[in-house]
Amino acid sequence: MKIGIIGTRGIPNHYGGFEQFADSLSTFLVKKKHEVFVYNSSNHPFKEKIYKDVNIIHCLDPENKVGTIGQFVYDLNCILDSRKRNYDIILQLGYTSSSIWSFLLPSKSIIITNMDGHEWNRSKYSSGTKRFLKYAEKLAVIKSNFLISDSLGIKNYLKNKYNKESKYIAYGSDIFDNPNEQILEKYTVKKFNYNMLIARLEPENNIDVILGGIDKSKDETPFLVIGGYKLNKYGRSLKEKYKDNSQIKFLGGIYNMNELNNLRYFSNIYFHGHSVGGTNPSLVEAMGSNAFIVAHKNKFNMSILQEDAYYFENNIDIQFFAEKLKKEKEKIKLKNNLKKISLYYNYDNINQLYLSFFNECTSLFK
């Protein structure tokens, strides 16, 4: 098959979950002898036309000059280019800034959309933006030939809201089994003697709730915040708010997977605050890195972690967990999460589910 992947800022990953997934899936599909094209933002640091035998198409993205509206222009440019490629399948990752252009998607290609999470529920958006995102969601449902849900919660929502079936496929991770304690020296921390989070610094990821609890805590364990705090006003405000707490260290974005895996592996507590998505990629990556997880209490996180994590709702919970929990006492939870990755959420399994679904869609589309 000839497959195009749109909806990300590009590969290799220099941004987030969709990008990491696109990297894994595209390289897997190429190994299975399919021809794959991934669209990259012109702002992406990788400028070559081939990445691990995946074709890279660079499209103009003015977001760095004009702000959020640039995302819509970038998605438009990707879709216009897709009309020239004669794809069998176009996999669309998300719909936020692309579904308004869905009428331009090539009619002869099978359009499969991963519906991501409840974008319209993100607290950073105004009421007008939320109304637009609900409309964009509806367009994506209507204009796609097939839908993918990355969590059972999203699958049930699409069925109840739109009476539309979707294929449930979560995100994947590898089991990290090559720890290197020397990497910690770069970040001036010691094994099992620091706590951390990895996230885009957005309100719905509960960063301020987590840091507020850490700030209140009597525990003095170093806390690493990994995420691009310079990228938005909210991130910069958090850096300013906690500047006098030497315990909290803002490291910015880190995209070296080996370093991230080691940081998760050697951490004491890994805090996961995501609340409006489906199966968040960083969550299954943390599970695969043998991280001891304290997660925001919501149906998405709980459906994956089940009894093998602790859950928080406010900064008082965070304060309590920071002062009381130790990774060394939670070996059963760690073992169970690794087993889940091995059985259900490993990359090979997830990628194969995507390929099988592509084949199924192709046979149904004829």
C-alpha positions as YAML, in Angstrom:
chain: A
units: angstrom
residues:
- id: 1
  name: MET
  ca: [0.00, 0.00, 0.00]
- id: 2
  name: LYS
  ca: [0.93, 3.62, -0.44]
- id: 3
  name: ILE
  ca: [0.22, 5.35, 2.87]
- id: 4
  name: GLY
  ca: [0.36, 9.01, 3.88]
- id: 5
  name: ILE
  ca: [0.47, 10.12, 7.53]
- id: 6
  name: ILE
  ca: [-0.70, 13.64, 8.32]
- id: 7
  name: GLY
  ca: [-1.53, 15.50, 11.53]
- id: 8
  name: THR
  ca: [1.88, 15.57, 13.19]
- id: 9
  name: ARG
  ca: [4.71, 18.07, 13.24]
- id: 10
  name: GLY
  ca: [6.92, 15.35, 11.80]
- id: 11
  name: ILE
  ca: [9.52, 12.72, 12.51]
- id: 12
  name: PRO
  ca: [11.89, 11.97, 14.12]
- id: 13
  name: ASN
  ca: [10.00, 13.04, 17.23]
- id: 14
  name: HIS
  ca: [10.81, 16.51, 18.51]
- id: 15
  name: TYR
  ca: [7.45, 17.28, 20.02]
- id: 16
  name: GLY
  ca: [5.12, 14.70, 21.55]
- id: 17
  name: GLY
  ca: [3.06, 11.53, 21.50]
- id: 18
  name: PHE
  ca: [1.63, 11.58, 17.99]
- id: 19
  name: GLU
  ca: [5.11, 12.21, 16.60]
- id: 20
  name: GLN
  ca: [6.62, 9.30, 18.53]
- id: 21
  name: PHE
  ca: [3.81, 7.06, 17.34]
- id: 22
  name: ALA
  ca: [4.18, 8.21, 13.71]
- id: 23
  name: ASP
  ca: [7.90, 7.41, 13.93]
- id: 24
  name: SER
  ca: [7.23, 3.89, 15.19]
- id: 25
  name: LEU
  ca: [4.35, 3.07, 12.83]
- id: 26
  name: SER
  ca: [5.91, 4.49, 9.67]
- id: 27
  name: THR
  ca: [9.20, 2.64, 10.10]
- id: 28
  name: PHE
  ca: [7.27, -0.57, 10.88]
- id: 29
  name: LEU
  ca: [5.16, -0.23, 7.74]
- id: 30
  name: VAL
  ca: [8.25, 0.33, 5.59]
- id: 31
  name: LYS
  ca: [9.77, -2.89, 6.94]
- id: 32
  name: LYS
  ca: [6.55, -4.61, 5.84]
- id: 33
  name: LYS
  ca: [7.25, -3.39, 2.29]
- id: 34
  name: HIS
  ca: [4.70, -0.57, 2.17]
- id: 35
  name: GLU
  ca: [5.49, 2.86, 0.74]
- id: 36
  name: VAL
  ca: [5.06, 5.44, 3.48]
- id: 37
  name: PHE
  ca: [5.06, 9.24, 3.46]
- id: 38
  name: VAL
  ca: [5.08, 11.36, 6.63]
- id: 39
  name: TYR
  ca: [4.40, 15.10, 6.53]
- id: 40
  name: ASN
  ca: [6.86, 17.33, 8.40]
- id: 41
  name: SER
  ca: [6.49, 20.94, 9.42]
- id: 42
  name: SER
  ca: [8.95, 23.34, 7.81]
- id: 43
  name: ASN
  ca: [9.92, 24.24, 11.41]
- id: 44
  name: HIS
  ca: [11.10, 20.69, 12.09]
- id: 45
  name: PRO
  ca: [14.89, 20.42, 12.55]
- id: 46
  name: PHE
  ca: [15.11, 17.31, 10.34]
- id: 47
  name: LYS
  ca: [15.47, 18.57, 6.76]
- id: 48
  name: GLU
  ca: [16.24, 15.39, 4.80]
- id: 49
  name: LYS
  ca: [13.79, 13.73, 2.41]
- id: 50
  name: ILE
  ca: [14.26, 10.20, 3.74]
- id: 51
  name: TYR
  ca: [14.20, 8.99, 7.37]
- id: 52
  name: LYS
  ca: [14.79, 5.27, 7.96]
- id: 53
  name: ASP
  ca: [13.37, 4.56, 4.47]
- id: 54
  name: VAL
  ca: [10.27, 6.65, 5.18]
- id: 55
  name: ASN
  ca: [9.59, 9.44, 2.69]
- id: 56
  name: ILE
  ca: [9.45, 12.86, 4.35]
- id: 57
  name: ILE
  ca: [7.37, 15.63, 2.78]
- id: 58
  name: HIS
  ca: [8.18, 19.09, 4.12]
- id: 59
  name: CYS
  ca: [5.27, 21.53, 4.12]
- id: 60
  name: LEU
  ca: [5.24, 25.23, 4.93]
- id: 61
  name: ASP
  ca: [4.21, 25.86, 8.54]
- id: 62
  name: PRO
  ca: [3.98, 29.54, 9.55]
- id: 63
  name: GLU
  ca: [3.04, 28.82, 13.19]
- id: 64
  name: ASN
  ca: [6.35, 30.22, 14.43]
- id: 65
  name: LYS
  ca: [5.47, 33.55, 12.78]
- id: 66
  name: VAL
  ca: [1.69, 33.88, 13.10]
- id: 67
  name: GLY
  ca: [0.83, 31.66, 16.09]
- id: 68
  name: THR
  ca: [-1.92, 29.04, 16.32]
- id: 69
  name: ILE
  ca: [-3.54, 29.99, 13.01]
- id: 70
  name: GLY
  ca: [-0.36, 28.68, 11.40]
- id: 71
  name: GLN
  ca: [-1.39, 25.13, 12.33]
- id: 72
  name: PHE
  ca: [-4.43, 25.46, 10.06]
- id: 73
  name: VAL
  ca: [-2.24, 26.68, 7.21]
- id: 74
  name: TYR
  ca: [0.20, 23.82, 7.73]
- id: 75
  name: ASP
  ca: [-2.59, 21.22, 7.71]
- id: 76
  name: LEU
  ca: [-4.06, 22.80, 4.58]
- id: 77
  name: ASN
  ca: [-0.68, 22.56, 2.85]
- id: 78
  name: CYS
  ca: [-0.36, 18.90, 3.83]
- id: 79
  name: ILE
  ca: [-3.83, 18.06, 2.52]
- id: 80
  name: LEU
  ca: [-3.26, 19.93, -0.74]
- id: 81
  name: ASP
  ca: [-0.06, 17.97, -1.27]
- id: 82
  name: SER
  ca: [-1.84, 14.69, -0.51]
- id: 83
  name: ARG
  ca: [-4.10, 15.28, -3.51]
- id: 84
  name: LYS
  ca: [-1.08, 14.79, -5.79]
- id: 85
  name: ARG
  ca: [0.17, 11.51, -4.28]
- id: 86
  name: ASN
  ca: [-2.50, 8.92, -5.12]
- id: 87
  name: TYR
  ca: [-2.42, 7.34, -1.64]
- id: 88
  name: ASP
  ca: [-4.29, 4.17, -0.91]
- id: 89
  name: ILE
  ca: [-4.70, 5.28, 2.71]
- id: 90
  name: ILE
  ca: [-4.32, 8.59, 4.50]
- id: 91
  name: LEU
  ca: [-3.94, 8.21, 8.26]
- id: 92
  name: GLN
  ca: [-4.96, 11.44, 9.96]
- id: 93
  name: LEU
  ca: [-3.67, 11.80, 13.52]
- id: 94
  name: GLY
  ca: [-6.11, 14.14, 15.25]
- id: 95
  name: TYR
  ca: [-8.51, 16.62, 13.72]
- id: 96
  name: THR
  ca: [-8.10, 19.93, 15.60]
- id: 97
  name: SER
  ca: [-6.80, 22.07, 12.75]
- id: 98
  name: SER
  ca: [-7.32, 19.75, 9.79]
- id: 99
  name: SER
  ca: [-10.99, 18.72, 9.65]
- id: 100
  name: ILE
  ca: [-12.15, 22.09, 8.31]
- id: 101
  name: TRP
  ca: [-10.15, 21.21, 5.18]
- id: 102
  name: SER
  ca: [-11.56, 17.68, 5.00]
- id: 103
  name: PHE
  ca: [-13.58, 18.53, 1.88]
- id: 104
  name: LEU
  ca: [-10.21, 18.81, 0.11]
- id: 105
  name: LEU
  ca: [-9.00, 15.33, 1.03]
- id: 106
  name: PRO
  ca: [-8.62, 13.12, -2.06]
- id: 107
  name: SER
  ca: [-11.82, 11.15, -2.64]
- id: 108
  name: LYS
  ca: [-10.02, 8.08, -3.98]
- id: 109
  name: SER
  ca: [-7.96, 7.61, -0.81]
- id: 110
  name: ILE
  ca: [-9.28, 5.83, 2.28]
- id: 111
  name: ILE
  ca: [-9.35, 8.39, 5.11]
- id: 112
  name: ILE
  ca: [-8.71, 6.88, 8.54]
- id: 113
  name: THR
  ca: [-8.69, 9.28, 11.50]
- id: 114
  name: ASN
  ca: [-7.32, 8.68, 14.98]
- id: 115
  name: MET
  ca: [-9.75, 10.80, 16.98]
- id: 116
  name: ASP
  ca: [-7.32, 11.55, 19.83]
- id: 117
  name: GLY
  ca: [-9.00, 12.82, 23.03]
- id: 118
  name: HIS
  ca: [-11.66, 15.37, 23.94]
- id: 119
  name: GLU
  ca: [-9.83, 18.35, 22.44]
- id: 120
  name: TRP
  ca: [-12.77, 20.65, 23.15]
- id: 121
  name: ASN
  ca: [-12.42, 19.92, 26.88]
- id: 122
  name: ARG
  ca: [-8.95, 21.41, 27.22]
- id: 123
  name: SER
  ca: [-9.10, 24.20, 29.80]
- id: 124
  name: LYS
  ca: [-6.72, 26.45, 27.86]
- id: 125
  name: TYR
  ca: [-9.38, 27.11, 25.22]
- id: 126
  name: SER
  ca: [-12.02, 29.85, 25.30]
- id: 127
  name: SER
  ca: [-15.72, 29.00, 25.03]
- id: 128
  name: GLY
  ca: [-15.69, 30.04, 21.37]
- id: 129
  name: THR
  ca: [-12.71, 27.83, 20.60]
- id: 130
  name: LYS
  ca: [-14.36, 24.91, 22.41]
- id: 131
  name: ARG
  ca: [-17.48, 25.30, 20.24]
- id: 132
  name: PHE
  ca: [-15.29, 25.29, 17.14]
- id: 133
  name: LEU
  ca: [-13.46, 22.15, 18.30]
- id: 134
  name: LYS
  ca: [-16.75, 20.33, 18.82]
- id: 135
  name: TYR
  ca: [-17.66, 21.28, 15.27]
- id: 136
  name: ALA
  ca: [-14.23, 20.11, 14.06]
- id: 137
  name: GLU
  ca: [-14.75, 16.80, 15.86]
- id: 138
  name: LYS
  ca: [-18.11, 16.35, 14.13]
- id: 139
  name: LEU
  ca: [-16.55, 17.09, 10.74]
- id: 140
  name: ALA
  ca: [-13.83, 14.52, 11.35]
- id: 141
  name: VAL
  ca: [-16.41, 11.88, 12.23]
- id: 142
  name: ILE
  ca: [-18.52, 12.65, 9.15]
- id: 143
  name: LYS
  ca: [-15.73, 13.03, 6.61]
- id: 144
  name: SER
  ca: [-13.59, 10.04, 7.60]
- id: 145
  name: ASN
  ca: [-14.17, 6.64, 6.09]
- id: 146
  name: PHE
  ca: [-12.99, 4.88, 9.26]
- id: 147
  name: LEU
  ca: [-12.19, 5.96, 12.82]
- id: 148
  name: ILE
  ca: [-9.65, 4.80, 15.40]
- id: 149
  name: SER
  ca: [-10.04, 5.35, 19.15]
- id: 150
  name: ASP
  ca: [-6.99, 5.15, 21.36]
- id: 151
  name: SER
  ca: [-9.08, 4.34, 24.44]
- id: 152
  name: LEU
  ca: [-12.32, 2.53, 25.21]
- id: 153
  name: GLY
  ca: [-13.63, 5.77, 26.72]
- id: 154
  name: ILE
  ca: [-13.26, 7.55, 23.37]
- id: 155
  name: LYS
  ca: [-14.73, 4.56, 21.52]
- id: 156
  name: ASN
  ca: [-17.83, 4.61, 23.74]
- id: 157
  name: TYR
  ca: [-18.13, 8.38, 23.42]
- id: 158
  name: LEU
  ca: [-18.11, 8.25, 19.60]
- id: 159
  name: LYS
  ca: [-20.73, 5.52, 19.62]
- id: 160
  name: ASN
  ca: [-23.00, 7.35, 22.05]
- id: 161
  name: LYS
  ca: [-22.51, 10.83, 20.57]
- id: 162
  name: TYR
  ca: [-22.46, 10.07, 16.84]
- id: 163
  name: ASN
  ca: [-23.62, 6.45, 16.61]
- id: 164
  name: LYS
  ca: [-20.33, 5.79, 14.84]
- id: 165
  name: GLU
  ca: [-18.20, 2.71, 15.29]
- id: 166
  name: SER
  ca: [-14.45, 3.02, 15.71]
- id: 167
  name: LYS
  ca: [-11.57, 0.60, 16.04]
- id: 168
  name: TYR
  ca: [-9.99, 0.59, 19.47]
- id: 169
  name: ILE
  ca: [-6.18, 0.59, 19.23]
- id: 170
  name: ALA
  ca: [-4.15, 1.99, 22.10]
- id: 171
  name: TYR
  ca: [-0.63, 3.37, 21.93]
- id: 172
  name: GLY
  ca: [2.47, 1.25, 22.32]
- id: 173
  name: SER
  ca: [5.79, 1.19, 24.08]
- id: 174
  name: ASP
  ca: [8.85, -0.98, 24.31]
- id: 175
  name: ILE
  ca: [10.03, -2.51, 27.56]
- id: 176
  name: PHE
  ca: [13.16, -0.63, 28.54]
- id: 177
  name: ASP
  ca: [15.79, -3.10, 29.72]
- id: 178
  name: ASN
  ca: [19.11, -1.31, 29.19]
- id: 179
  name: PRO
  ca: [19.48, 1.14, 32.11]
- id: 180
  name: ASN
  ca: [22.58, 3.30, 32.32]
- id: 181
  name: GLU
  ca: [22.94, 5.11, 35.62]
- id: 182
  name: GLN
  ca: [25.68, 7.37, 34.23]
- id: 183
  name: ILE
  ca: [23.06, 9.32, 32.28]
- id: 184
  name: LEU
  ca: [21.78, 10.70, 35.59]
- id: 185
  name: GLU
  ca: [25.01, 12.64, 36.02]
- id: 186
  name: LYS
  ca: [23.93, 14.96, 33.19]
- id: 187
  name: TYR
  ca: [20.90, 15.96, 35.23]
- id: 188
  name: THR
  ca: [22.65, 15.98, 38.62]
- id: 189
  name: VAL
  ca: [20.26, 13.48, 40.22]
- id: 190
  name: LYS
  ca: [20.78, 10.11, 41.91]
- id: 191
  name: LYS
  ca: [18.86, 6.91, 41.27]
- id: 192
  name: PHE
  ca: [15.52, 6.57, 43.05]
- id: 193
  name: ASN
  ca: [16.12, 9.91, 44.74]
- id: 194
  name: TYR
  ca: [14.08, 12.22, 42.50]
- id: 195
  name: ASN
  ca: [10.49, 12.53, 41.30]
- id: 196
  name: MET
  ca: [9.40, 13.73, 37.87]
- id: 197
  name: LEU
  ca: [6.78, 14.42, 35.23]
- id: 198
  name: ILE
  ca: [6.87, 14.54, 31.43]
- id: 199
  name: ALA
  ca: [4.16, 16.53, 29.66]
- id: 200
  name: ARG
  ca: [3.26, 19.41, 27.46]
- id: 201
  name: LEU
  ca: [2.86, 22.24, 29.94]
- id: 202
  name: GLU
  ca: [-0.88, 22.77, 29.56]
- id: 203
  name: PRO
  ca: [-3.53, 23.28, 32.30]
- id: 204
  name: GLU
  ca: [-5.39, 20.04, 31.50]
- id: 205
  name: ASN
  ca: [-2.22, 18.10, 32.30]
- id: 206
  name: ASN
  ca: [-2.51, 19.27, 35.91]
- id: 207
  name: ILE
  ca: [1.06, 20.55, 36.08]
- id: 208
  name: ASP
  ca: [0.20, 23.28, 38.59]
- id: 209
  name: VAL
  ca: [-1.71, 20.81, 40.77]
- id: 210
  name: ILE
  ca: [1.31, 18.51, 40.86]
- id: 211
  name: LEU
  ca: [3.85, 21.26, 41.47]
- id: 212
  name: GLY
  ca: [1.58, 22.87, 44.06]
- id: 213
  name: GLY
  ca: [1.58, 19.64, 46.04]
- id: 214
  name: ILE
  ca: [5.34, 19.30, 45.71]
- id: 215
  name: ASP
  ca: [5.74, 22.90, 46.88]
- id: 216
  name: LYS
  ca: [3.59, 22.21, 49.97]
- id: 217
  name: SER
  ca: [5.39, 18.98, 50.76]
- id: 218
  name: LYS
  ca: [7.93, 18.60, 53.52]
- id: 219
  name: ASP
  ca: [9.75, 16.13, 51.31]
- id: 220
  name: GLU
  ca: [12.86, 17.67, 49.73]
- id: 221
  name: THR
  ca: [13.39, 15.14, 46.95]
- id: 222
  name: PRO
  ca: [14.39, 16.89, 43.68]
- id: 223
  name: PHE
  ca: [11.55, 17.16, 41.16]
- id: 224
  name: LEU
  ca: [12.21, 17.20, 37.40]
- id: 225
  name: VAL
  ca: [9.74, 18.93, 35.06]
- id: 226
  name: ILE
  ca: [10.32, 17.77, 31.49]
- id: 227
  name: GLY
  ca: [8.41, 19.78, 28.90]
- id: 228
  name: GLY
  ca: [8.91, 22.86, 26.77]
- id: 229
  name: TYR
  ca: [8.12, 25.55, 29.33]
- id: 230
  name: LYS
  ca: [9.22, 28.31, 26.95]
- id: 231
  name: LEU
  ca: [6.66, 27.29, 24.31]
- id: 232
  name: ASN
  ca: [3.61, 28.97, 25.83]
- id: 233
  name: LYS
  ca: [2.46, 31.53, 28.38]
- id: 234
  name: TYR
  ca: [1.27, 28.88, 30.81]
- id: 235
  name: GLY
  ca: [4.64, 27.12, 30.85]
- id: 236
  name: ARG
  ca: [6.49, 30.37, 31.38]
- id: 237
  name: SER
  ca: [4.12, 31.33, 34.21]
- id: 238
  name: LEU
  ca: [4.79, 28.04, 36.00]
- id: 239
  name: LYS
  ca: [8.53, 28.56, 35.72]
- id: 240
  name: GLU
  ca: [8.09, 32.01, 37.27]
- id: 241
  name: LYS
  ca: [5.69, 30.80, 39.97]
- id: 242
  name: TYR
  ca: [8.07, 28.14, 41.29]
- id: 243
  name: LYS
  ca: [11.37, 29.91, 40.64]
- id: 244
  name: ASP
  ca: [12.13, 30.18, 44.37]
- id: 245
  name: ASN
  ca: [11.73, 26.45, 44.96]
- id: 246
  name: SER
  ca: [15.16, 24.96, 44.30]
- id: 247
  name: GLN
  ca: [13.66, 21.48, 44.58]
- id: 248
  name: ILE
  ca: [11.71, 21.95, 41.31]
- id: 249
  name: LYS
  ca: [13.91, 21.88, 38.21]
- id: 250
  name: PHE
  ca: [12.48, 22.85, 34.80]
- id: 251
  name: LEU
  ca: [14.54, 20.98, 32.21]
- id: 252
  name: GLY
  ca: [12.63, 21.95, 29.07]
- id: 253
  name: GLY
  ca: [11.83, 19.44, 26.34]
- id: 254
  name: ILE
  ca: [13.92, 16.26, 26.08]
- id: 255
  name: TYR
  ca: [13.45, 14.07, 22.98]
- id: 256
  name: ASN
  ca: [16.28, 11.57, 23.35]
- id: 257
  name: MET
  ca: [14.32, 8.40, 24.14]
- id: 258
  name: ASN
  ca: [17.26, 6.68, 25.79]
- id: 259
  name: GLU
  ca: [17.69, 9.55, 28.22]
- id: 260
  name: LEU
  ca: [13.95, 9.75, 28.88]
- id: 261
  name: ASN
  ca: [13.73, 6.02, 29.51]
- id: 262
  name: ASN
  ca: [16.64, 6.16, 31.93]
- id: 263
  name: LEU
  ca: [15.17, 9.12, 33.78]
- id: 264
  name: ARG
  ca: [11.85, 7.30, 34.15]
- id: 265
  name: TYR
  ca: [13.55, 4.04, 35.12]
- id: 266
  name: PHE
  ca: [15.64, 5.56, 37.90]
- id: 267
  name: SER
  ca: [12.97, 7.93, 39.25]
- id: 268
  name: ASN
  ca: [11.20, 7.38, 42.57]
- id: 269
  name: ILE
  ca: [7.71, 8.61, 41.55]
- id: 270
  name: TYR
  ca: [6.54, 9.43, 38.04]
- id: 271
  name: PHE
  ca: [3.55, 11.82, 38.14]
- id: 272
  name: HIS
  ca: [1.14, 11.63, 35.19]
- id: 273
  name: GLY
  ca: [-1.38, 14.46, 35.12]
- id: 274
  name: HIS
  ca: [-3.03, 14.06, 31.71]
- id: 275
  name: SER
  ca: [-6.80, 14.27, 31.98]
- id: 276
  name: VAL
  ca: [-8.56, 14.81, 28.62]
- id: 277
  name: GLY
  ca: [-6.86, 12.46, 26.19]
- id: 278
  name: GLY
  ca: [-7.28, 8.79, 25.53]
- id: 279
  name: THR
  ca: [-4.38, 6.41, 26.08]
- id: 280
  name: ASN
  ca: [-1.58, 8.92, 26.40]
- id: 281
  name: PRO
  ca: [1.70, 7.75, 24.79]
- id: 282
  name: SER
  ca: [3.84, 9.01, 27.66]
- id: 283
  name: LEU
  ca: [1.83, 6.86, 30.07]
- id: 284
  name: VAL
  ca: [2.54, 3.55, 28.34]
- id: 285
  name: GLU
  ca: [6.16, 4.66, 27.84]
- id: 286
  name: ALA
  ca: [6.41, 5.22, 31.60]
- id: 287
  name: MET
  ca: [4.95, 1.77, 32.24]
- id: 288
  name: GLY
  ca: [7.48, 0.24, 29.86]
- id: 289
  name: SER
  ca: [10.30, 2.10, 31.61]
- id: 290
  name: ASN
  ca: [9.46, 0.51, 34.96]
- id: 291
  name: ALA
  ca: [8.29, 3.83, 36.39]
- id: 292
  name: PHE
  ca: [6.26, 3.90, 39.60]
- id: 293
  name: ILE
  ca: [3.22, 5.94, 38.61]
- id: 294
  name: VAL
  ca: [0.93, 8.34, 40.43]
- id: 295
  name: ALA
  ca: [-1.72, 9.42, 37.91]
- id: 296
  name: HIS
  ca: [-4.62, 11.85, 37.70]
- id: 297
  name: LYS
  ca: [-7.84, 10.05, 38.58]
- id: 298
  name: ASN
  ca: [-9.87, 9.76, 35.37]
- id: 299
  name: LYS
  ca: [-11.34, 7.00, 33.23]
- id: 300
  name: PHE
  ca: [-8.58, 7.15, 30.61]
- id: 301
  name: ASN
  ca: [-5.69, 6.61, 33.02]
- id: 302
  name: MET
  ca: [-7.58, 4.15, 35.22]
- id: 303
  name: SER
  ca: [-8.58, 1.94, 32.29]
- id: 304
  name: ILE
  ca: [-4.89, 1.36, 31.49]
- id: 305
  name: LEU
  ca: [-3.27, 1.35, 34.92]
- id: 306
  name: GLN
  ca: [-6.16, -0.24, 36.86]
- id: 307
  name: GLU
  ca: [-4.93, -1.17, 40.37]
- id: 308
  name: ASP
  ca: [-1.27, -0.72, 39.50]
- id: 309
  name: ALA
  ca: [-0.92, 2.98, 40.31]
- id: 310
  name: TYR
  ca: [-1.99, 5.54, 42.87]
- id: 311
  name: TYR
  ca: [-4.38, 8.32, 41.82]
- id: 312
  name: PHE
  ca: [-4.60, 11.99, 42.73]
- id: 313
  name: GLU
  ca: [-7.36, 14.57, 42.48]
- id: 314
  name: ASN
  ca: [-5.76, 17.63, 44.11]
- id: 315
  name: ASN
  ca: [-2.49, 19.00, 45.44]
- id: 316
  name: ILE
  ca: [-3.18, 17.59, 48.91]
- id: 317
  name: ASP
  ca: [-3.03, 14.12, 47.39]
- id: 318
  name: ILE
  ca: [0.25, 15.02, 45.70]
- id: 319
  name: GLN
  ca: [1.68, 16.27, 48.97]
- id: 320
  name: PHE
  ca: [0.72, 13.05, 50.73]
- id: 321
  name: PHE
  ca: [2.14, 10.77, 48.02]
- id: 322
  name: ALA
  ca: [5.39, 12.73, 47.75]
- id: 323
  name: GLU
  ca: [5.95, 12.38, 51.49]
- id: 324
  name: LYS
  ca: [4.86, 8.75, 51.90]
- id: 325
  name: LEU
  ca: [5.53, 6.68, 48.77]
- id: 326
  name: LYS
  ca: [8.72, 4.84, 47.85]
- id: 327
  name: LYS
  ca: [9.26, 2.93, 44.64]
- id: 328
  name: GLU
  ca: [11.13, 0.11, 46.36]
- id: 329
  name: LYS
  ca: [7.92, -0.91, 48.15]
- id: 330
  name: GLU
  ca: [5.79, -1.12, 44.98]
- id: 331
  name: LYS
  ca: [7.37, -4.03, 43.10]
- id: 332
  name: ILE
  ca: [4.05, -5.75, 42.39]
- id: 333
  name: LYS
  ca: [2.61, -2.68, 40.65]
- id: 334
  name: LEU
  ca: [5.78, -2.30, 38.60]
- id: 335
  name: LYS
  ca: [5.74, -5.97, 37.59]
- id: 336
  name: ASN
  ca: [2.08, -5.83, 36.59]
- id: 337
  name: ASN
  ca: [2.55, -2.75, 34.41]
- id: 338
  name: LEU
  ca: [5.50, -4.33, 32.62]
- id: 339
  name: LYS
  ca: [3.32, -7.39, 31.99]
- id: 340
  name: LYS
  ca: [0.63, -5.17, 30.42]
- id: 341
  name: ILE
  ca: [3.19, -3.69, 28.04]
- id: 342
  name: SER
  ca: [4.48, -7.14, 27.15]
- id: 343
  name: LEU
  ca: [1.00, -8.57, 26.48]
- id: 344
  name: TYR
  ca: [-1.02, -5.64, 25.14]
- id: 345
  name: TYR
  ca: [0.78, -2.35, 24.62]
- id: 346
  name: ASN
  ca: [4.07, -3.28, 22.98]
- id: 347
  name: TYR
  ca: [4.89, -1.40, 19.76]
- id: 348
  name: ASP
  ca: [4.99, -4.50, 17.57]
- id: 349
  name: ASN
  ca: [1.51, -5.50, 18.66]
- id: 350
  name: ILE
  ca: [0.04, -1.99, 18.24]
- id: 351
  name: ASN
  ca: [1.68, -1.46, 14.84]
- id: 352
  name: GLN
  ca: [0.43, -4.84, 13.66]
- id: 353
  name: LEU
  ca: [-3.10, -3.93, 14.77]
- id: 354
  name: TYR
  ca: [-2.87, -0.77, 12.65]
- id: 355
  name: LEU
  ca: [-1.68, -2.72, 9.63]
- id: 356
  name: SER
  ca: [-4.41, -5.33, 10.05]
- id: 357
  name: PHE
  ca: [-6.99, -2.56, 10.29]
- id: 358
  name: PHE
  ca: [-5.60, -0.93, 7.15]
- id: 359
  name: ASN
  ca: [-6.02, -4.23, 5.31]
- id: 360
  name: GLU
  ca: [-9.54, -4.60, 6.67]
- id: 361
  name: CYS
  ca: [-10.46, -1.06, 5.58]
- id: 362
  name: THR
  ca: [-9.03, -1.67, 2.12]
- id: 363
  name: SER
  ca: [-11.13, -4.80, 1.65]
- id: 364
  name: LEU
  ca: [-14.27, -3.01, 2.85]
- id: 365
  name: PHE
  ca: [-13.65, 0.05, 0.68]
- id: 366
  name: LYS
  ca: [-13.60, -1.89, -2.60]
...
